[in-house]
């Protein structure tokens, strides 16, 4: 049975992504098992995911999803893609904006290539982890439209995990509810009324740099087989 869990509807305020990840890790302790794999969405989702992985003694990796912006409004997401074929499109918005199919395919192909390059940068030559029958926890620093998370869920489903959990510190109620239709479980600590932007719920929402993502992944990779070294 799919569940959508939240902790109240009041506005949340996290100190930073580390604080958010620690709180999320506490909540996930009751649902994760010993084989759990935590996948962060770069860039901002990885520091949150790292704290979740520490709390669970779990493996950490990434899945790169890229927003597909409208042709003349790049900040307006009409969908999202991942490097290995995950696609989510807001069909209603695509139709409303009148985006021709050919142009839409170009936009998707461009963002997919960027996602491929970024995933290659973060993972290097390491193979994608085996997800078959494992509990996979997809983590981001928050959900606004949920487009990139939808694409990530689509991509991960193809790898046949045993259980797929979406976990975020904060998000819009509509985004969390829509993801509950495609994930086995959605855990969102806070769904503030009148949600506007993820960053408003953090005291420090400094953009995460690629170097920080690489450092965190390297830290967990070096400590593989001894969770205590990652703490």
C-alpha positions in Angstrom: 0.0 0.0 0.0 1.3 3.4 -0.9 1.6 5.9 1.9 2.2 9.7 2.0 3.5 10.6 5.5 4.1 14.1 6.7 4.9 15.8 10.0 2.2 18.5 10.4 1.5 21.3 8.0 3.3 24.2 9.8 6.2 26.0 8.2 9.5 24.3 8.7 12.9 26.0 9.2 16.1 24.0 8.9 19.5 25.4 9.8 21.0 24.0 6.7 21.1 20.8 4.6 23.1 18.9 7.2 20.4 19.7 9.9 17.7 18.7 7.4 19.5 15.4 6.6 19.9 14.6 10.3 16.2 15.1 11.0 15.3 13.1 7.9 17.7 10.3 9.0 15.9 10.1 12.3 12.6 9.7 10.6 13.8 7.0 8.2 15.4 4.9 10.9 12.1 3.1 11.4 11.5 2.3 7.7 15.0 1.4 6.3 16.6 -2.0 6.4 20.2 -3.2 6.4 20.4 -3.3 2.6 19.2 0.2 2.0 20.8 2.4 -0.6 20.5 6.1 -0.4 20.6 8.0 -3.7 20.9 11.8 -3.6 19.9 14.2 -6.4 22.8 16.5 -7.1 23.6 19.0 -6.2 21.6 20.1 -3.1 20.1 16.7 -2.4 23.5 15.0 -1.8 24.4 16.7 1.5 21.0 15.8 2.8 21.4 12.2 1.5 24.8 11.9 3.1 23.4 12.6 6.6 20.6 10.1 5.9 23.1 7.5 4.9 25.2 8.2 8.0 22.2 7.7 10.2 21.3 4.4 8.5 24.8 3.1 8.0 23.8 2.8 4.3 25.6 3.1 1.0 25.5 6.5 -0.7 25.3 7.2 -4.4 23.7 9.6 -6.9 21.1 9.8 -9.6 21.3 12.9 -11.8 18.0 14.4 -12.9 17.8 17.6 -15.0 14.9 19.9 -15.3 13.5 20.5 -18.9 12.7 24.2 -19.1 10.2 25.8 -21.3 11.7 27.2 -24.6 11.4 30.9 -23.7 11.1 30.4 -19.9 13.9 28.1 -18.9 13.1 28.5 -15.2 9.7 27.1 -15.8 9.9 23.3 -15.7 7.8 21.4 -18.2 9.5 18.1 -17.1 12.7 16.5 -16.2 15.0 13.7 -17.5 17.8 11.4 -16.2 20.9 10.2 -18.0 19.6 6.7 -18.5 16.1 7.3 -19.8 14.0 8.5 -17.0 11.5 11.1 -18.3 8.7 13.1 -16.7 6.6 15.6 -18.6 3.8 17.9 -17.4 1.6 17.1 -20.4 -0.9 19.8 -19.5 1.8 22.5 -19.4 3.4 21.3 -22.6 0.0 21.5 -24.3 -0.8 24.9 -22.7 2.5 26.4 -23.9 2.1 24.9 -27.4 5.6 23.3 -27.5 6.0 21.4 -30.8 7.0 17.7 -30.4 10.2 18.2 -32.3 11.4 21.0 -30.1 10.4 19.1 -27.0 12.5 16.2 -28.1 15.5 18.6 -28.7 15.1 20.0 -25.2 14.9 16.5 -23.7 17.9 15.3 -25.6 20.0 18.3 -24.6 19.2 18.0 -20.9 19.7 14.2 -21.0 23.2 14.7 -22.4 24.0 17.2 -19.6 22.7 14.7 -17.1 24.9 12.0 -18.6 28.0 14.2 -18.4 27.3 15.2 -14.8 26.6 11.6 -13.7 29.9 10.5 -15.3 31.7 13.3 -13.4 30.2 12.2 -10.0 30.4 8.4 -10.5 33.5 8.2 -12.7 34.0 4.7 -14.0 32.3 3.0 -11.1 29.3 0.9 -12.2 25.8 1.7 -11.2 25.0 -0.1 -7.9 22.8 -3.1 -8.1 19.3 -2.1 -7.0 17.5 -5.3 -7.6 15.3 -6.2 -4.6 16.9 -3.5 -2.4 15.3 -0.7 -0.5 16.2 2.5 -2.3 15.7 5.9 -0.7 15.7 8.8 -3.1 16.6 12.1 -1.3 16.5 15.7 -2.3 16.6 18.9 -0.3 13.0 19.6 -1.1 10.2 19.3 -3.6 8.6 22.3 -5.4 7.1 20.9 -8.6 8.6 17.4 -8.0 9.6 17.1 -11.7 13.2 16.0 -11.2 12.2 13.6 -8.5 9.5 12.1 -10.8 12.2 11.5 -13.5 14.5 9.9 -10.9 11.7 7.6 -9.7 11.0 6.5 -13.3 14.7 5.8 -13.9 15.1 3.8 -10.7 12.0 1.7 -11.2 13.6 0.3 -14.3 16.3 -1.2 -12.1 13.7 -3.2 -10.1 14.3 -2.1 -6.5 12.4 -4.1 -3.9 11.1 -0.9 -2.3 11.3 2.7 -3.5 11.1 5.5 -0.9 11.1 9.2 -1.7 12.4 11.2 1.3 12.6 15.0 1.6 12.8 17.5 4.5 10.2 19.8 3.0 7.9 20.0 0.0 4.7 21.2 -1.5 1.7 19.0 -0.6 0.8 18.7 -4.3 4.3 17.5 -5.3 4.4 15.0 -2.4 1.0 13.7 -3.2 1.7 13.2 -6.9 4.9 11.3 -6.1 2.9 9.0 -3.7 1.3 7.7 -6.9 4.6 6.4 -8.3 6.8 5.6 -5.2 6.1 3.0 -2.6 6.3 5.6 0.1 6.8 9.3 0.4 8.2 10.8 3.6 8.1 14.6 3.8 8.9 16.1 7.2 7.1 19.3 6.5 4.5 20.4 3.9 3.9 24.1 4.8 0.7 25.7 3.7 1.2 28.3 0.9 4.5 26.6 -0.2 6.5 28.9 -2.5 10.1 27.7 -2.6 12.4 25.2 -1.0 15.0 27.7 0.0 12.6 29.7 2.2 12.6 26.8 4.7 16.4 26.9 5.3 18.3 29.5 7.3 21.3 28.7 5.1 20.5 27.5 1.5 23.9 28.2 0.0 24.2 26.5 -3.3 26.0 23.1 -3.1 29.2 23.0 -5.3 30.2 20.1 -7.5 33.3 19.7 -5.4 31.2 19.1 -2.2 29.2 16.4 -4.0 32.4 14.7 -5.1 33.9 15.0 -1.6 30.9 13.4 0.1 30.7 10.5 -2.5 34.5 9.9 -2.1 34.2 9.9 1.7 31.5 7.2 1.6 33.3 5.3 -1.1 36.5 5.2 0.9 34.6 4.1 4.0 32.7 1.3 2.2 32.5 -1.8 4.3 33.0 0.2 7.5 30.1 2.5 8.2 31.8 3.9 11.3 34.4 5.5 9.1 31.7 7.6 7.3 30.5 9.2 10.5 
